[in-house]
């Protein structure tokens, strides 16, 4: 595939449903960038729970693999959005088990292989992914920033048919979300200023990552007050990709 770059080196929880559109901005006086703004902008997306819905699938894979190794599950919200090895460390610590590197590596491989098998059968694309292919790309750069593996991400890219200018996977960075490194890497690769980049995230870890990277992050949620309660730094809440693009000042075809 052309049109995007995968940064080479090494995982939110939203059902991807489309609700009657609403937009809740934290600052009533806030205005989005004009659609005809001549400056270059970056529009960055998380993958899981935003562009496709694998949250239930990944949760089930964590449960299945955890049971094999005698681990009690933790709330999925605690690990959603984290790279798989980081998620297993959280699970092991919650179970008061030694965080053994070899065990983490083994469980990571088992979980990723299991999830990949399910994803390949029926890629769970969200209904609004088609919007991305129709966006004007003159001064607009698209990025995908995910904690998923490069192999899993490639399944999405092949199924969605969307060309991204930059793709950051869990293997692209030394620290995944909630570290700012994934979004900082995407901003750097696009050669843009952080505040010229808008981010759509659905997990708390992802919102923290985008906020720490000084991007203009927006929370995709079905609950309008969730981002205000948990992340007062974000620009606002939306319930759809279309609403996010409008907030970012991107012209969206009907």
N, C-alpha and C positions, 0 to 999 in steps of 0.2 A: 504494500500500500504506500502511496505517496501522500504528501501533504501534512505529515506529522512526524515528530521525532520522539522516540522512546528514550528517555534518559536511562542509561544502563548503570546499574549497580544494585538492590532488593526490592487494612481491610477496611446506615446508618440505618437508619431504621424508619422508613416511610414507605407506605404501600403504593406509591406512584399513582394514586387515584386522582382523577380530575374532579374537583368540587366546584360549585358555583363560585366564580372568581371573586376573591377579595384581596385587598392589600392593606396591610397595617404598617404604617411607618412610625418609627419611634419618636421622631421629631416632626410635628405637624407642619413646620415651616420648611422641611426638607424638600428639595426638588431634585429630580434626576438630571443626568447629563442630557442635553438636547440631542435628539436623534440626528441632527445635522451638525453636531460638534465635529470640527475638522481634526481633532486630535485622535491619535491611535488609542484604542481600548482593547483590553483583554476580557473575555468572558470565560470564566473557568468553572467547570462542573466537577462535583464529586460523582462517583459512579453508582455504587450500591445505594438503593433507596432514592436516587435522583433520576438517573437515566435508565436504570433497570432495577427491578425489585427482586433481589436475591436474599433479602434479610431473613425471611422465614427459612429459606434453604440453608443459608449459612448457620443459622441458629440450630437447625436440626443436625447439621454436620458436626458442629461443636459438641452437641449432646451425645451423638452416636460414638464419636471418637473418645470423648471424655469417659463414657461408660466403659469402654474397652480397657481403659487404664485406671478404673476405680475412682474416678473423680466426680464429686457432686457438682452440679451446674451452678453458675452464678447468673444473676440477672443479665440478659443480653445487652441491656443498655450500658452495662459496665465495660463491655468489650467491643460493641459496634463501632466501626470506624477505625479500629486499631489494626495494624498489621497482624497477621495470624500469630507469629511468634510472640509478640507483645501481649496478645490476648491470652495465649496459653500461660504466660507468666502470671497474669492476673488470676487466672483460674487456679493455678498451682498455689499461689500465695493464699488465696481464699480457703483452699483446702489444707493449709498449713503443711504443704509438701515442699520438699527441697526443689528449688528451681534448677533442675539439671539440664545442661545445655543439650546433651544427646537426646534426652526425653522430649524436650521442646522441639528439636529438629524432627524427631520421628513423628510426633503428633501433628506437627505442621504439615508434613508431607502427606500423612493419612487424611487429614481434614481437607487439604487442597485437592487431592485426587478424587475424594468422594464428592465434593461440591462440584468439581469440574464435570464429572460424569453426568450429574443431574442437569447442569446448565447446558451442556452440549445437546441434550435431547430436545429441549425447548427453551431457547434463550428468552428470558423474561423481560423483554423490552417494554419500557413505559410508553404510554399512548402518545406522548408529545415529542418523542425523539425526532420525528419527522420534521419538526420545526427547524432544527439545527441545519439541515441540508439546504433550507431555503433562505438562510440569513444572508444579507449583503456583506461581503467580505472585504470591501475596499480598505477601510481603516479599522477593521475588526479582526481580532485574532481569537481563535477558540482553543481552549486547553482542557485537558482531562487530568484530574489529580485524584488518584485513588491509592488505597493501601492494598488493593488486590495484586496478585502476581501478574507478571507480564503475560504469561500464558493464558490466564483467565481473561485479562484485559483484551487480548487479541481475539478471543471468542466474541466479545462484545463488539469490537471494531468491525469484525467481519459481518456480524448480523445486522448492525445498525447502518453501515454504509456511510458514516459521517467522517469527514476528513478534519482532523484536529491538527493545529499547528505545533502543539507540544503535548506529549503524554508522559505523565510522571506516575510510575507504579510503585508498589511497595519495595521493589528491588532497586529502584532508582536512587534511594536515599538511605543514609545510615540511621536516621531516626524518622519514624512515621508519625502520623497524627496522634496526639495533639501537639507535637512539636511543630514549629513554623516552617521547618525545613522543606516539606513537600511543596507548599505554596510559594515559598521564597525561591525554590528551584525553578518553578514554572515561570514566575515573574522574570527571573534573570534570563531564562532561555528565550523568552519573548522580547527581551530588551525593552521592557516597559517599566514605568514607575508603579509602585505598589498601589497607590491610590487611583491609578488608571485601570485597575483590574477589579472586576466584579466577580464574586464567588457565590455559587449556590450550593448550600450544604444542608444536610438533614440531621446530622449527629452532633452531639455536644463536643465530641473530640474534634470533629471537623471544623466546627465553628470556632473553637479555641485556636486551632491551627491557623485558620485564615485570619483571625483577629490578630494573633501574634505576628503574622507576616505583614500586617498593616494594610491588607486589602479591604475592599468594601464588601463585606460578607452579608449574605441574606439567608434567612432560615426558611427552608421549605418545610412546612408543617400544616397539619390539619387543625391544630389548636392555635388560635390567634395570639394567645398570651404566652405561649411557651418560650419564645426567644426573649421576650422582655424579662421574664422571671429568671432565666438561666444565663443569658448572655446579653446584658444591656449595651454592649459595645456594637452589636450588629446594626445594620442599616434599617432592617425591618423584617417582617414576615410575609411570605406569600404562600399560596396554596397550589401554585402551578408554575411550570416553566415559562409559559406565556406571560404571566404576571411578573415574573422575575425579569424577563427581557424588557418589558415595558418600563419597569423601575430603573433598569440600567440604561434606558434611553435608546434601546435598539428597536428599529422598525420591524414589526412582525406582520407578515401577510395574514389576511383573514382565512 
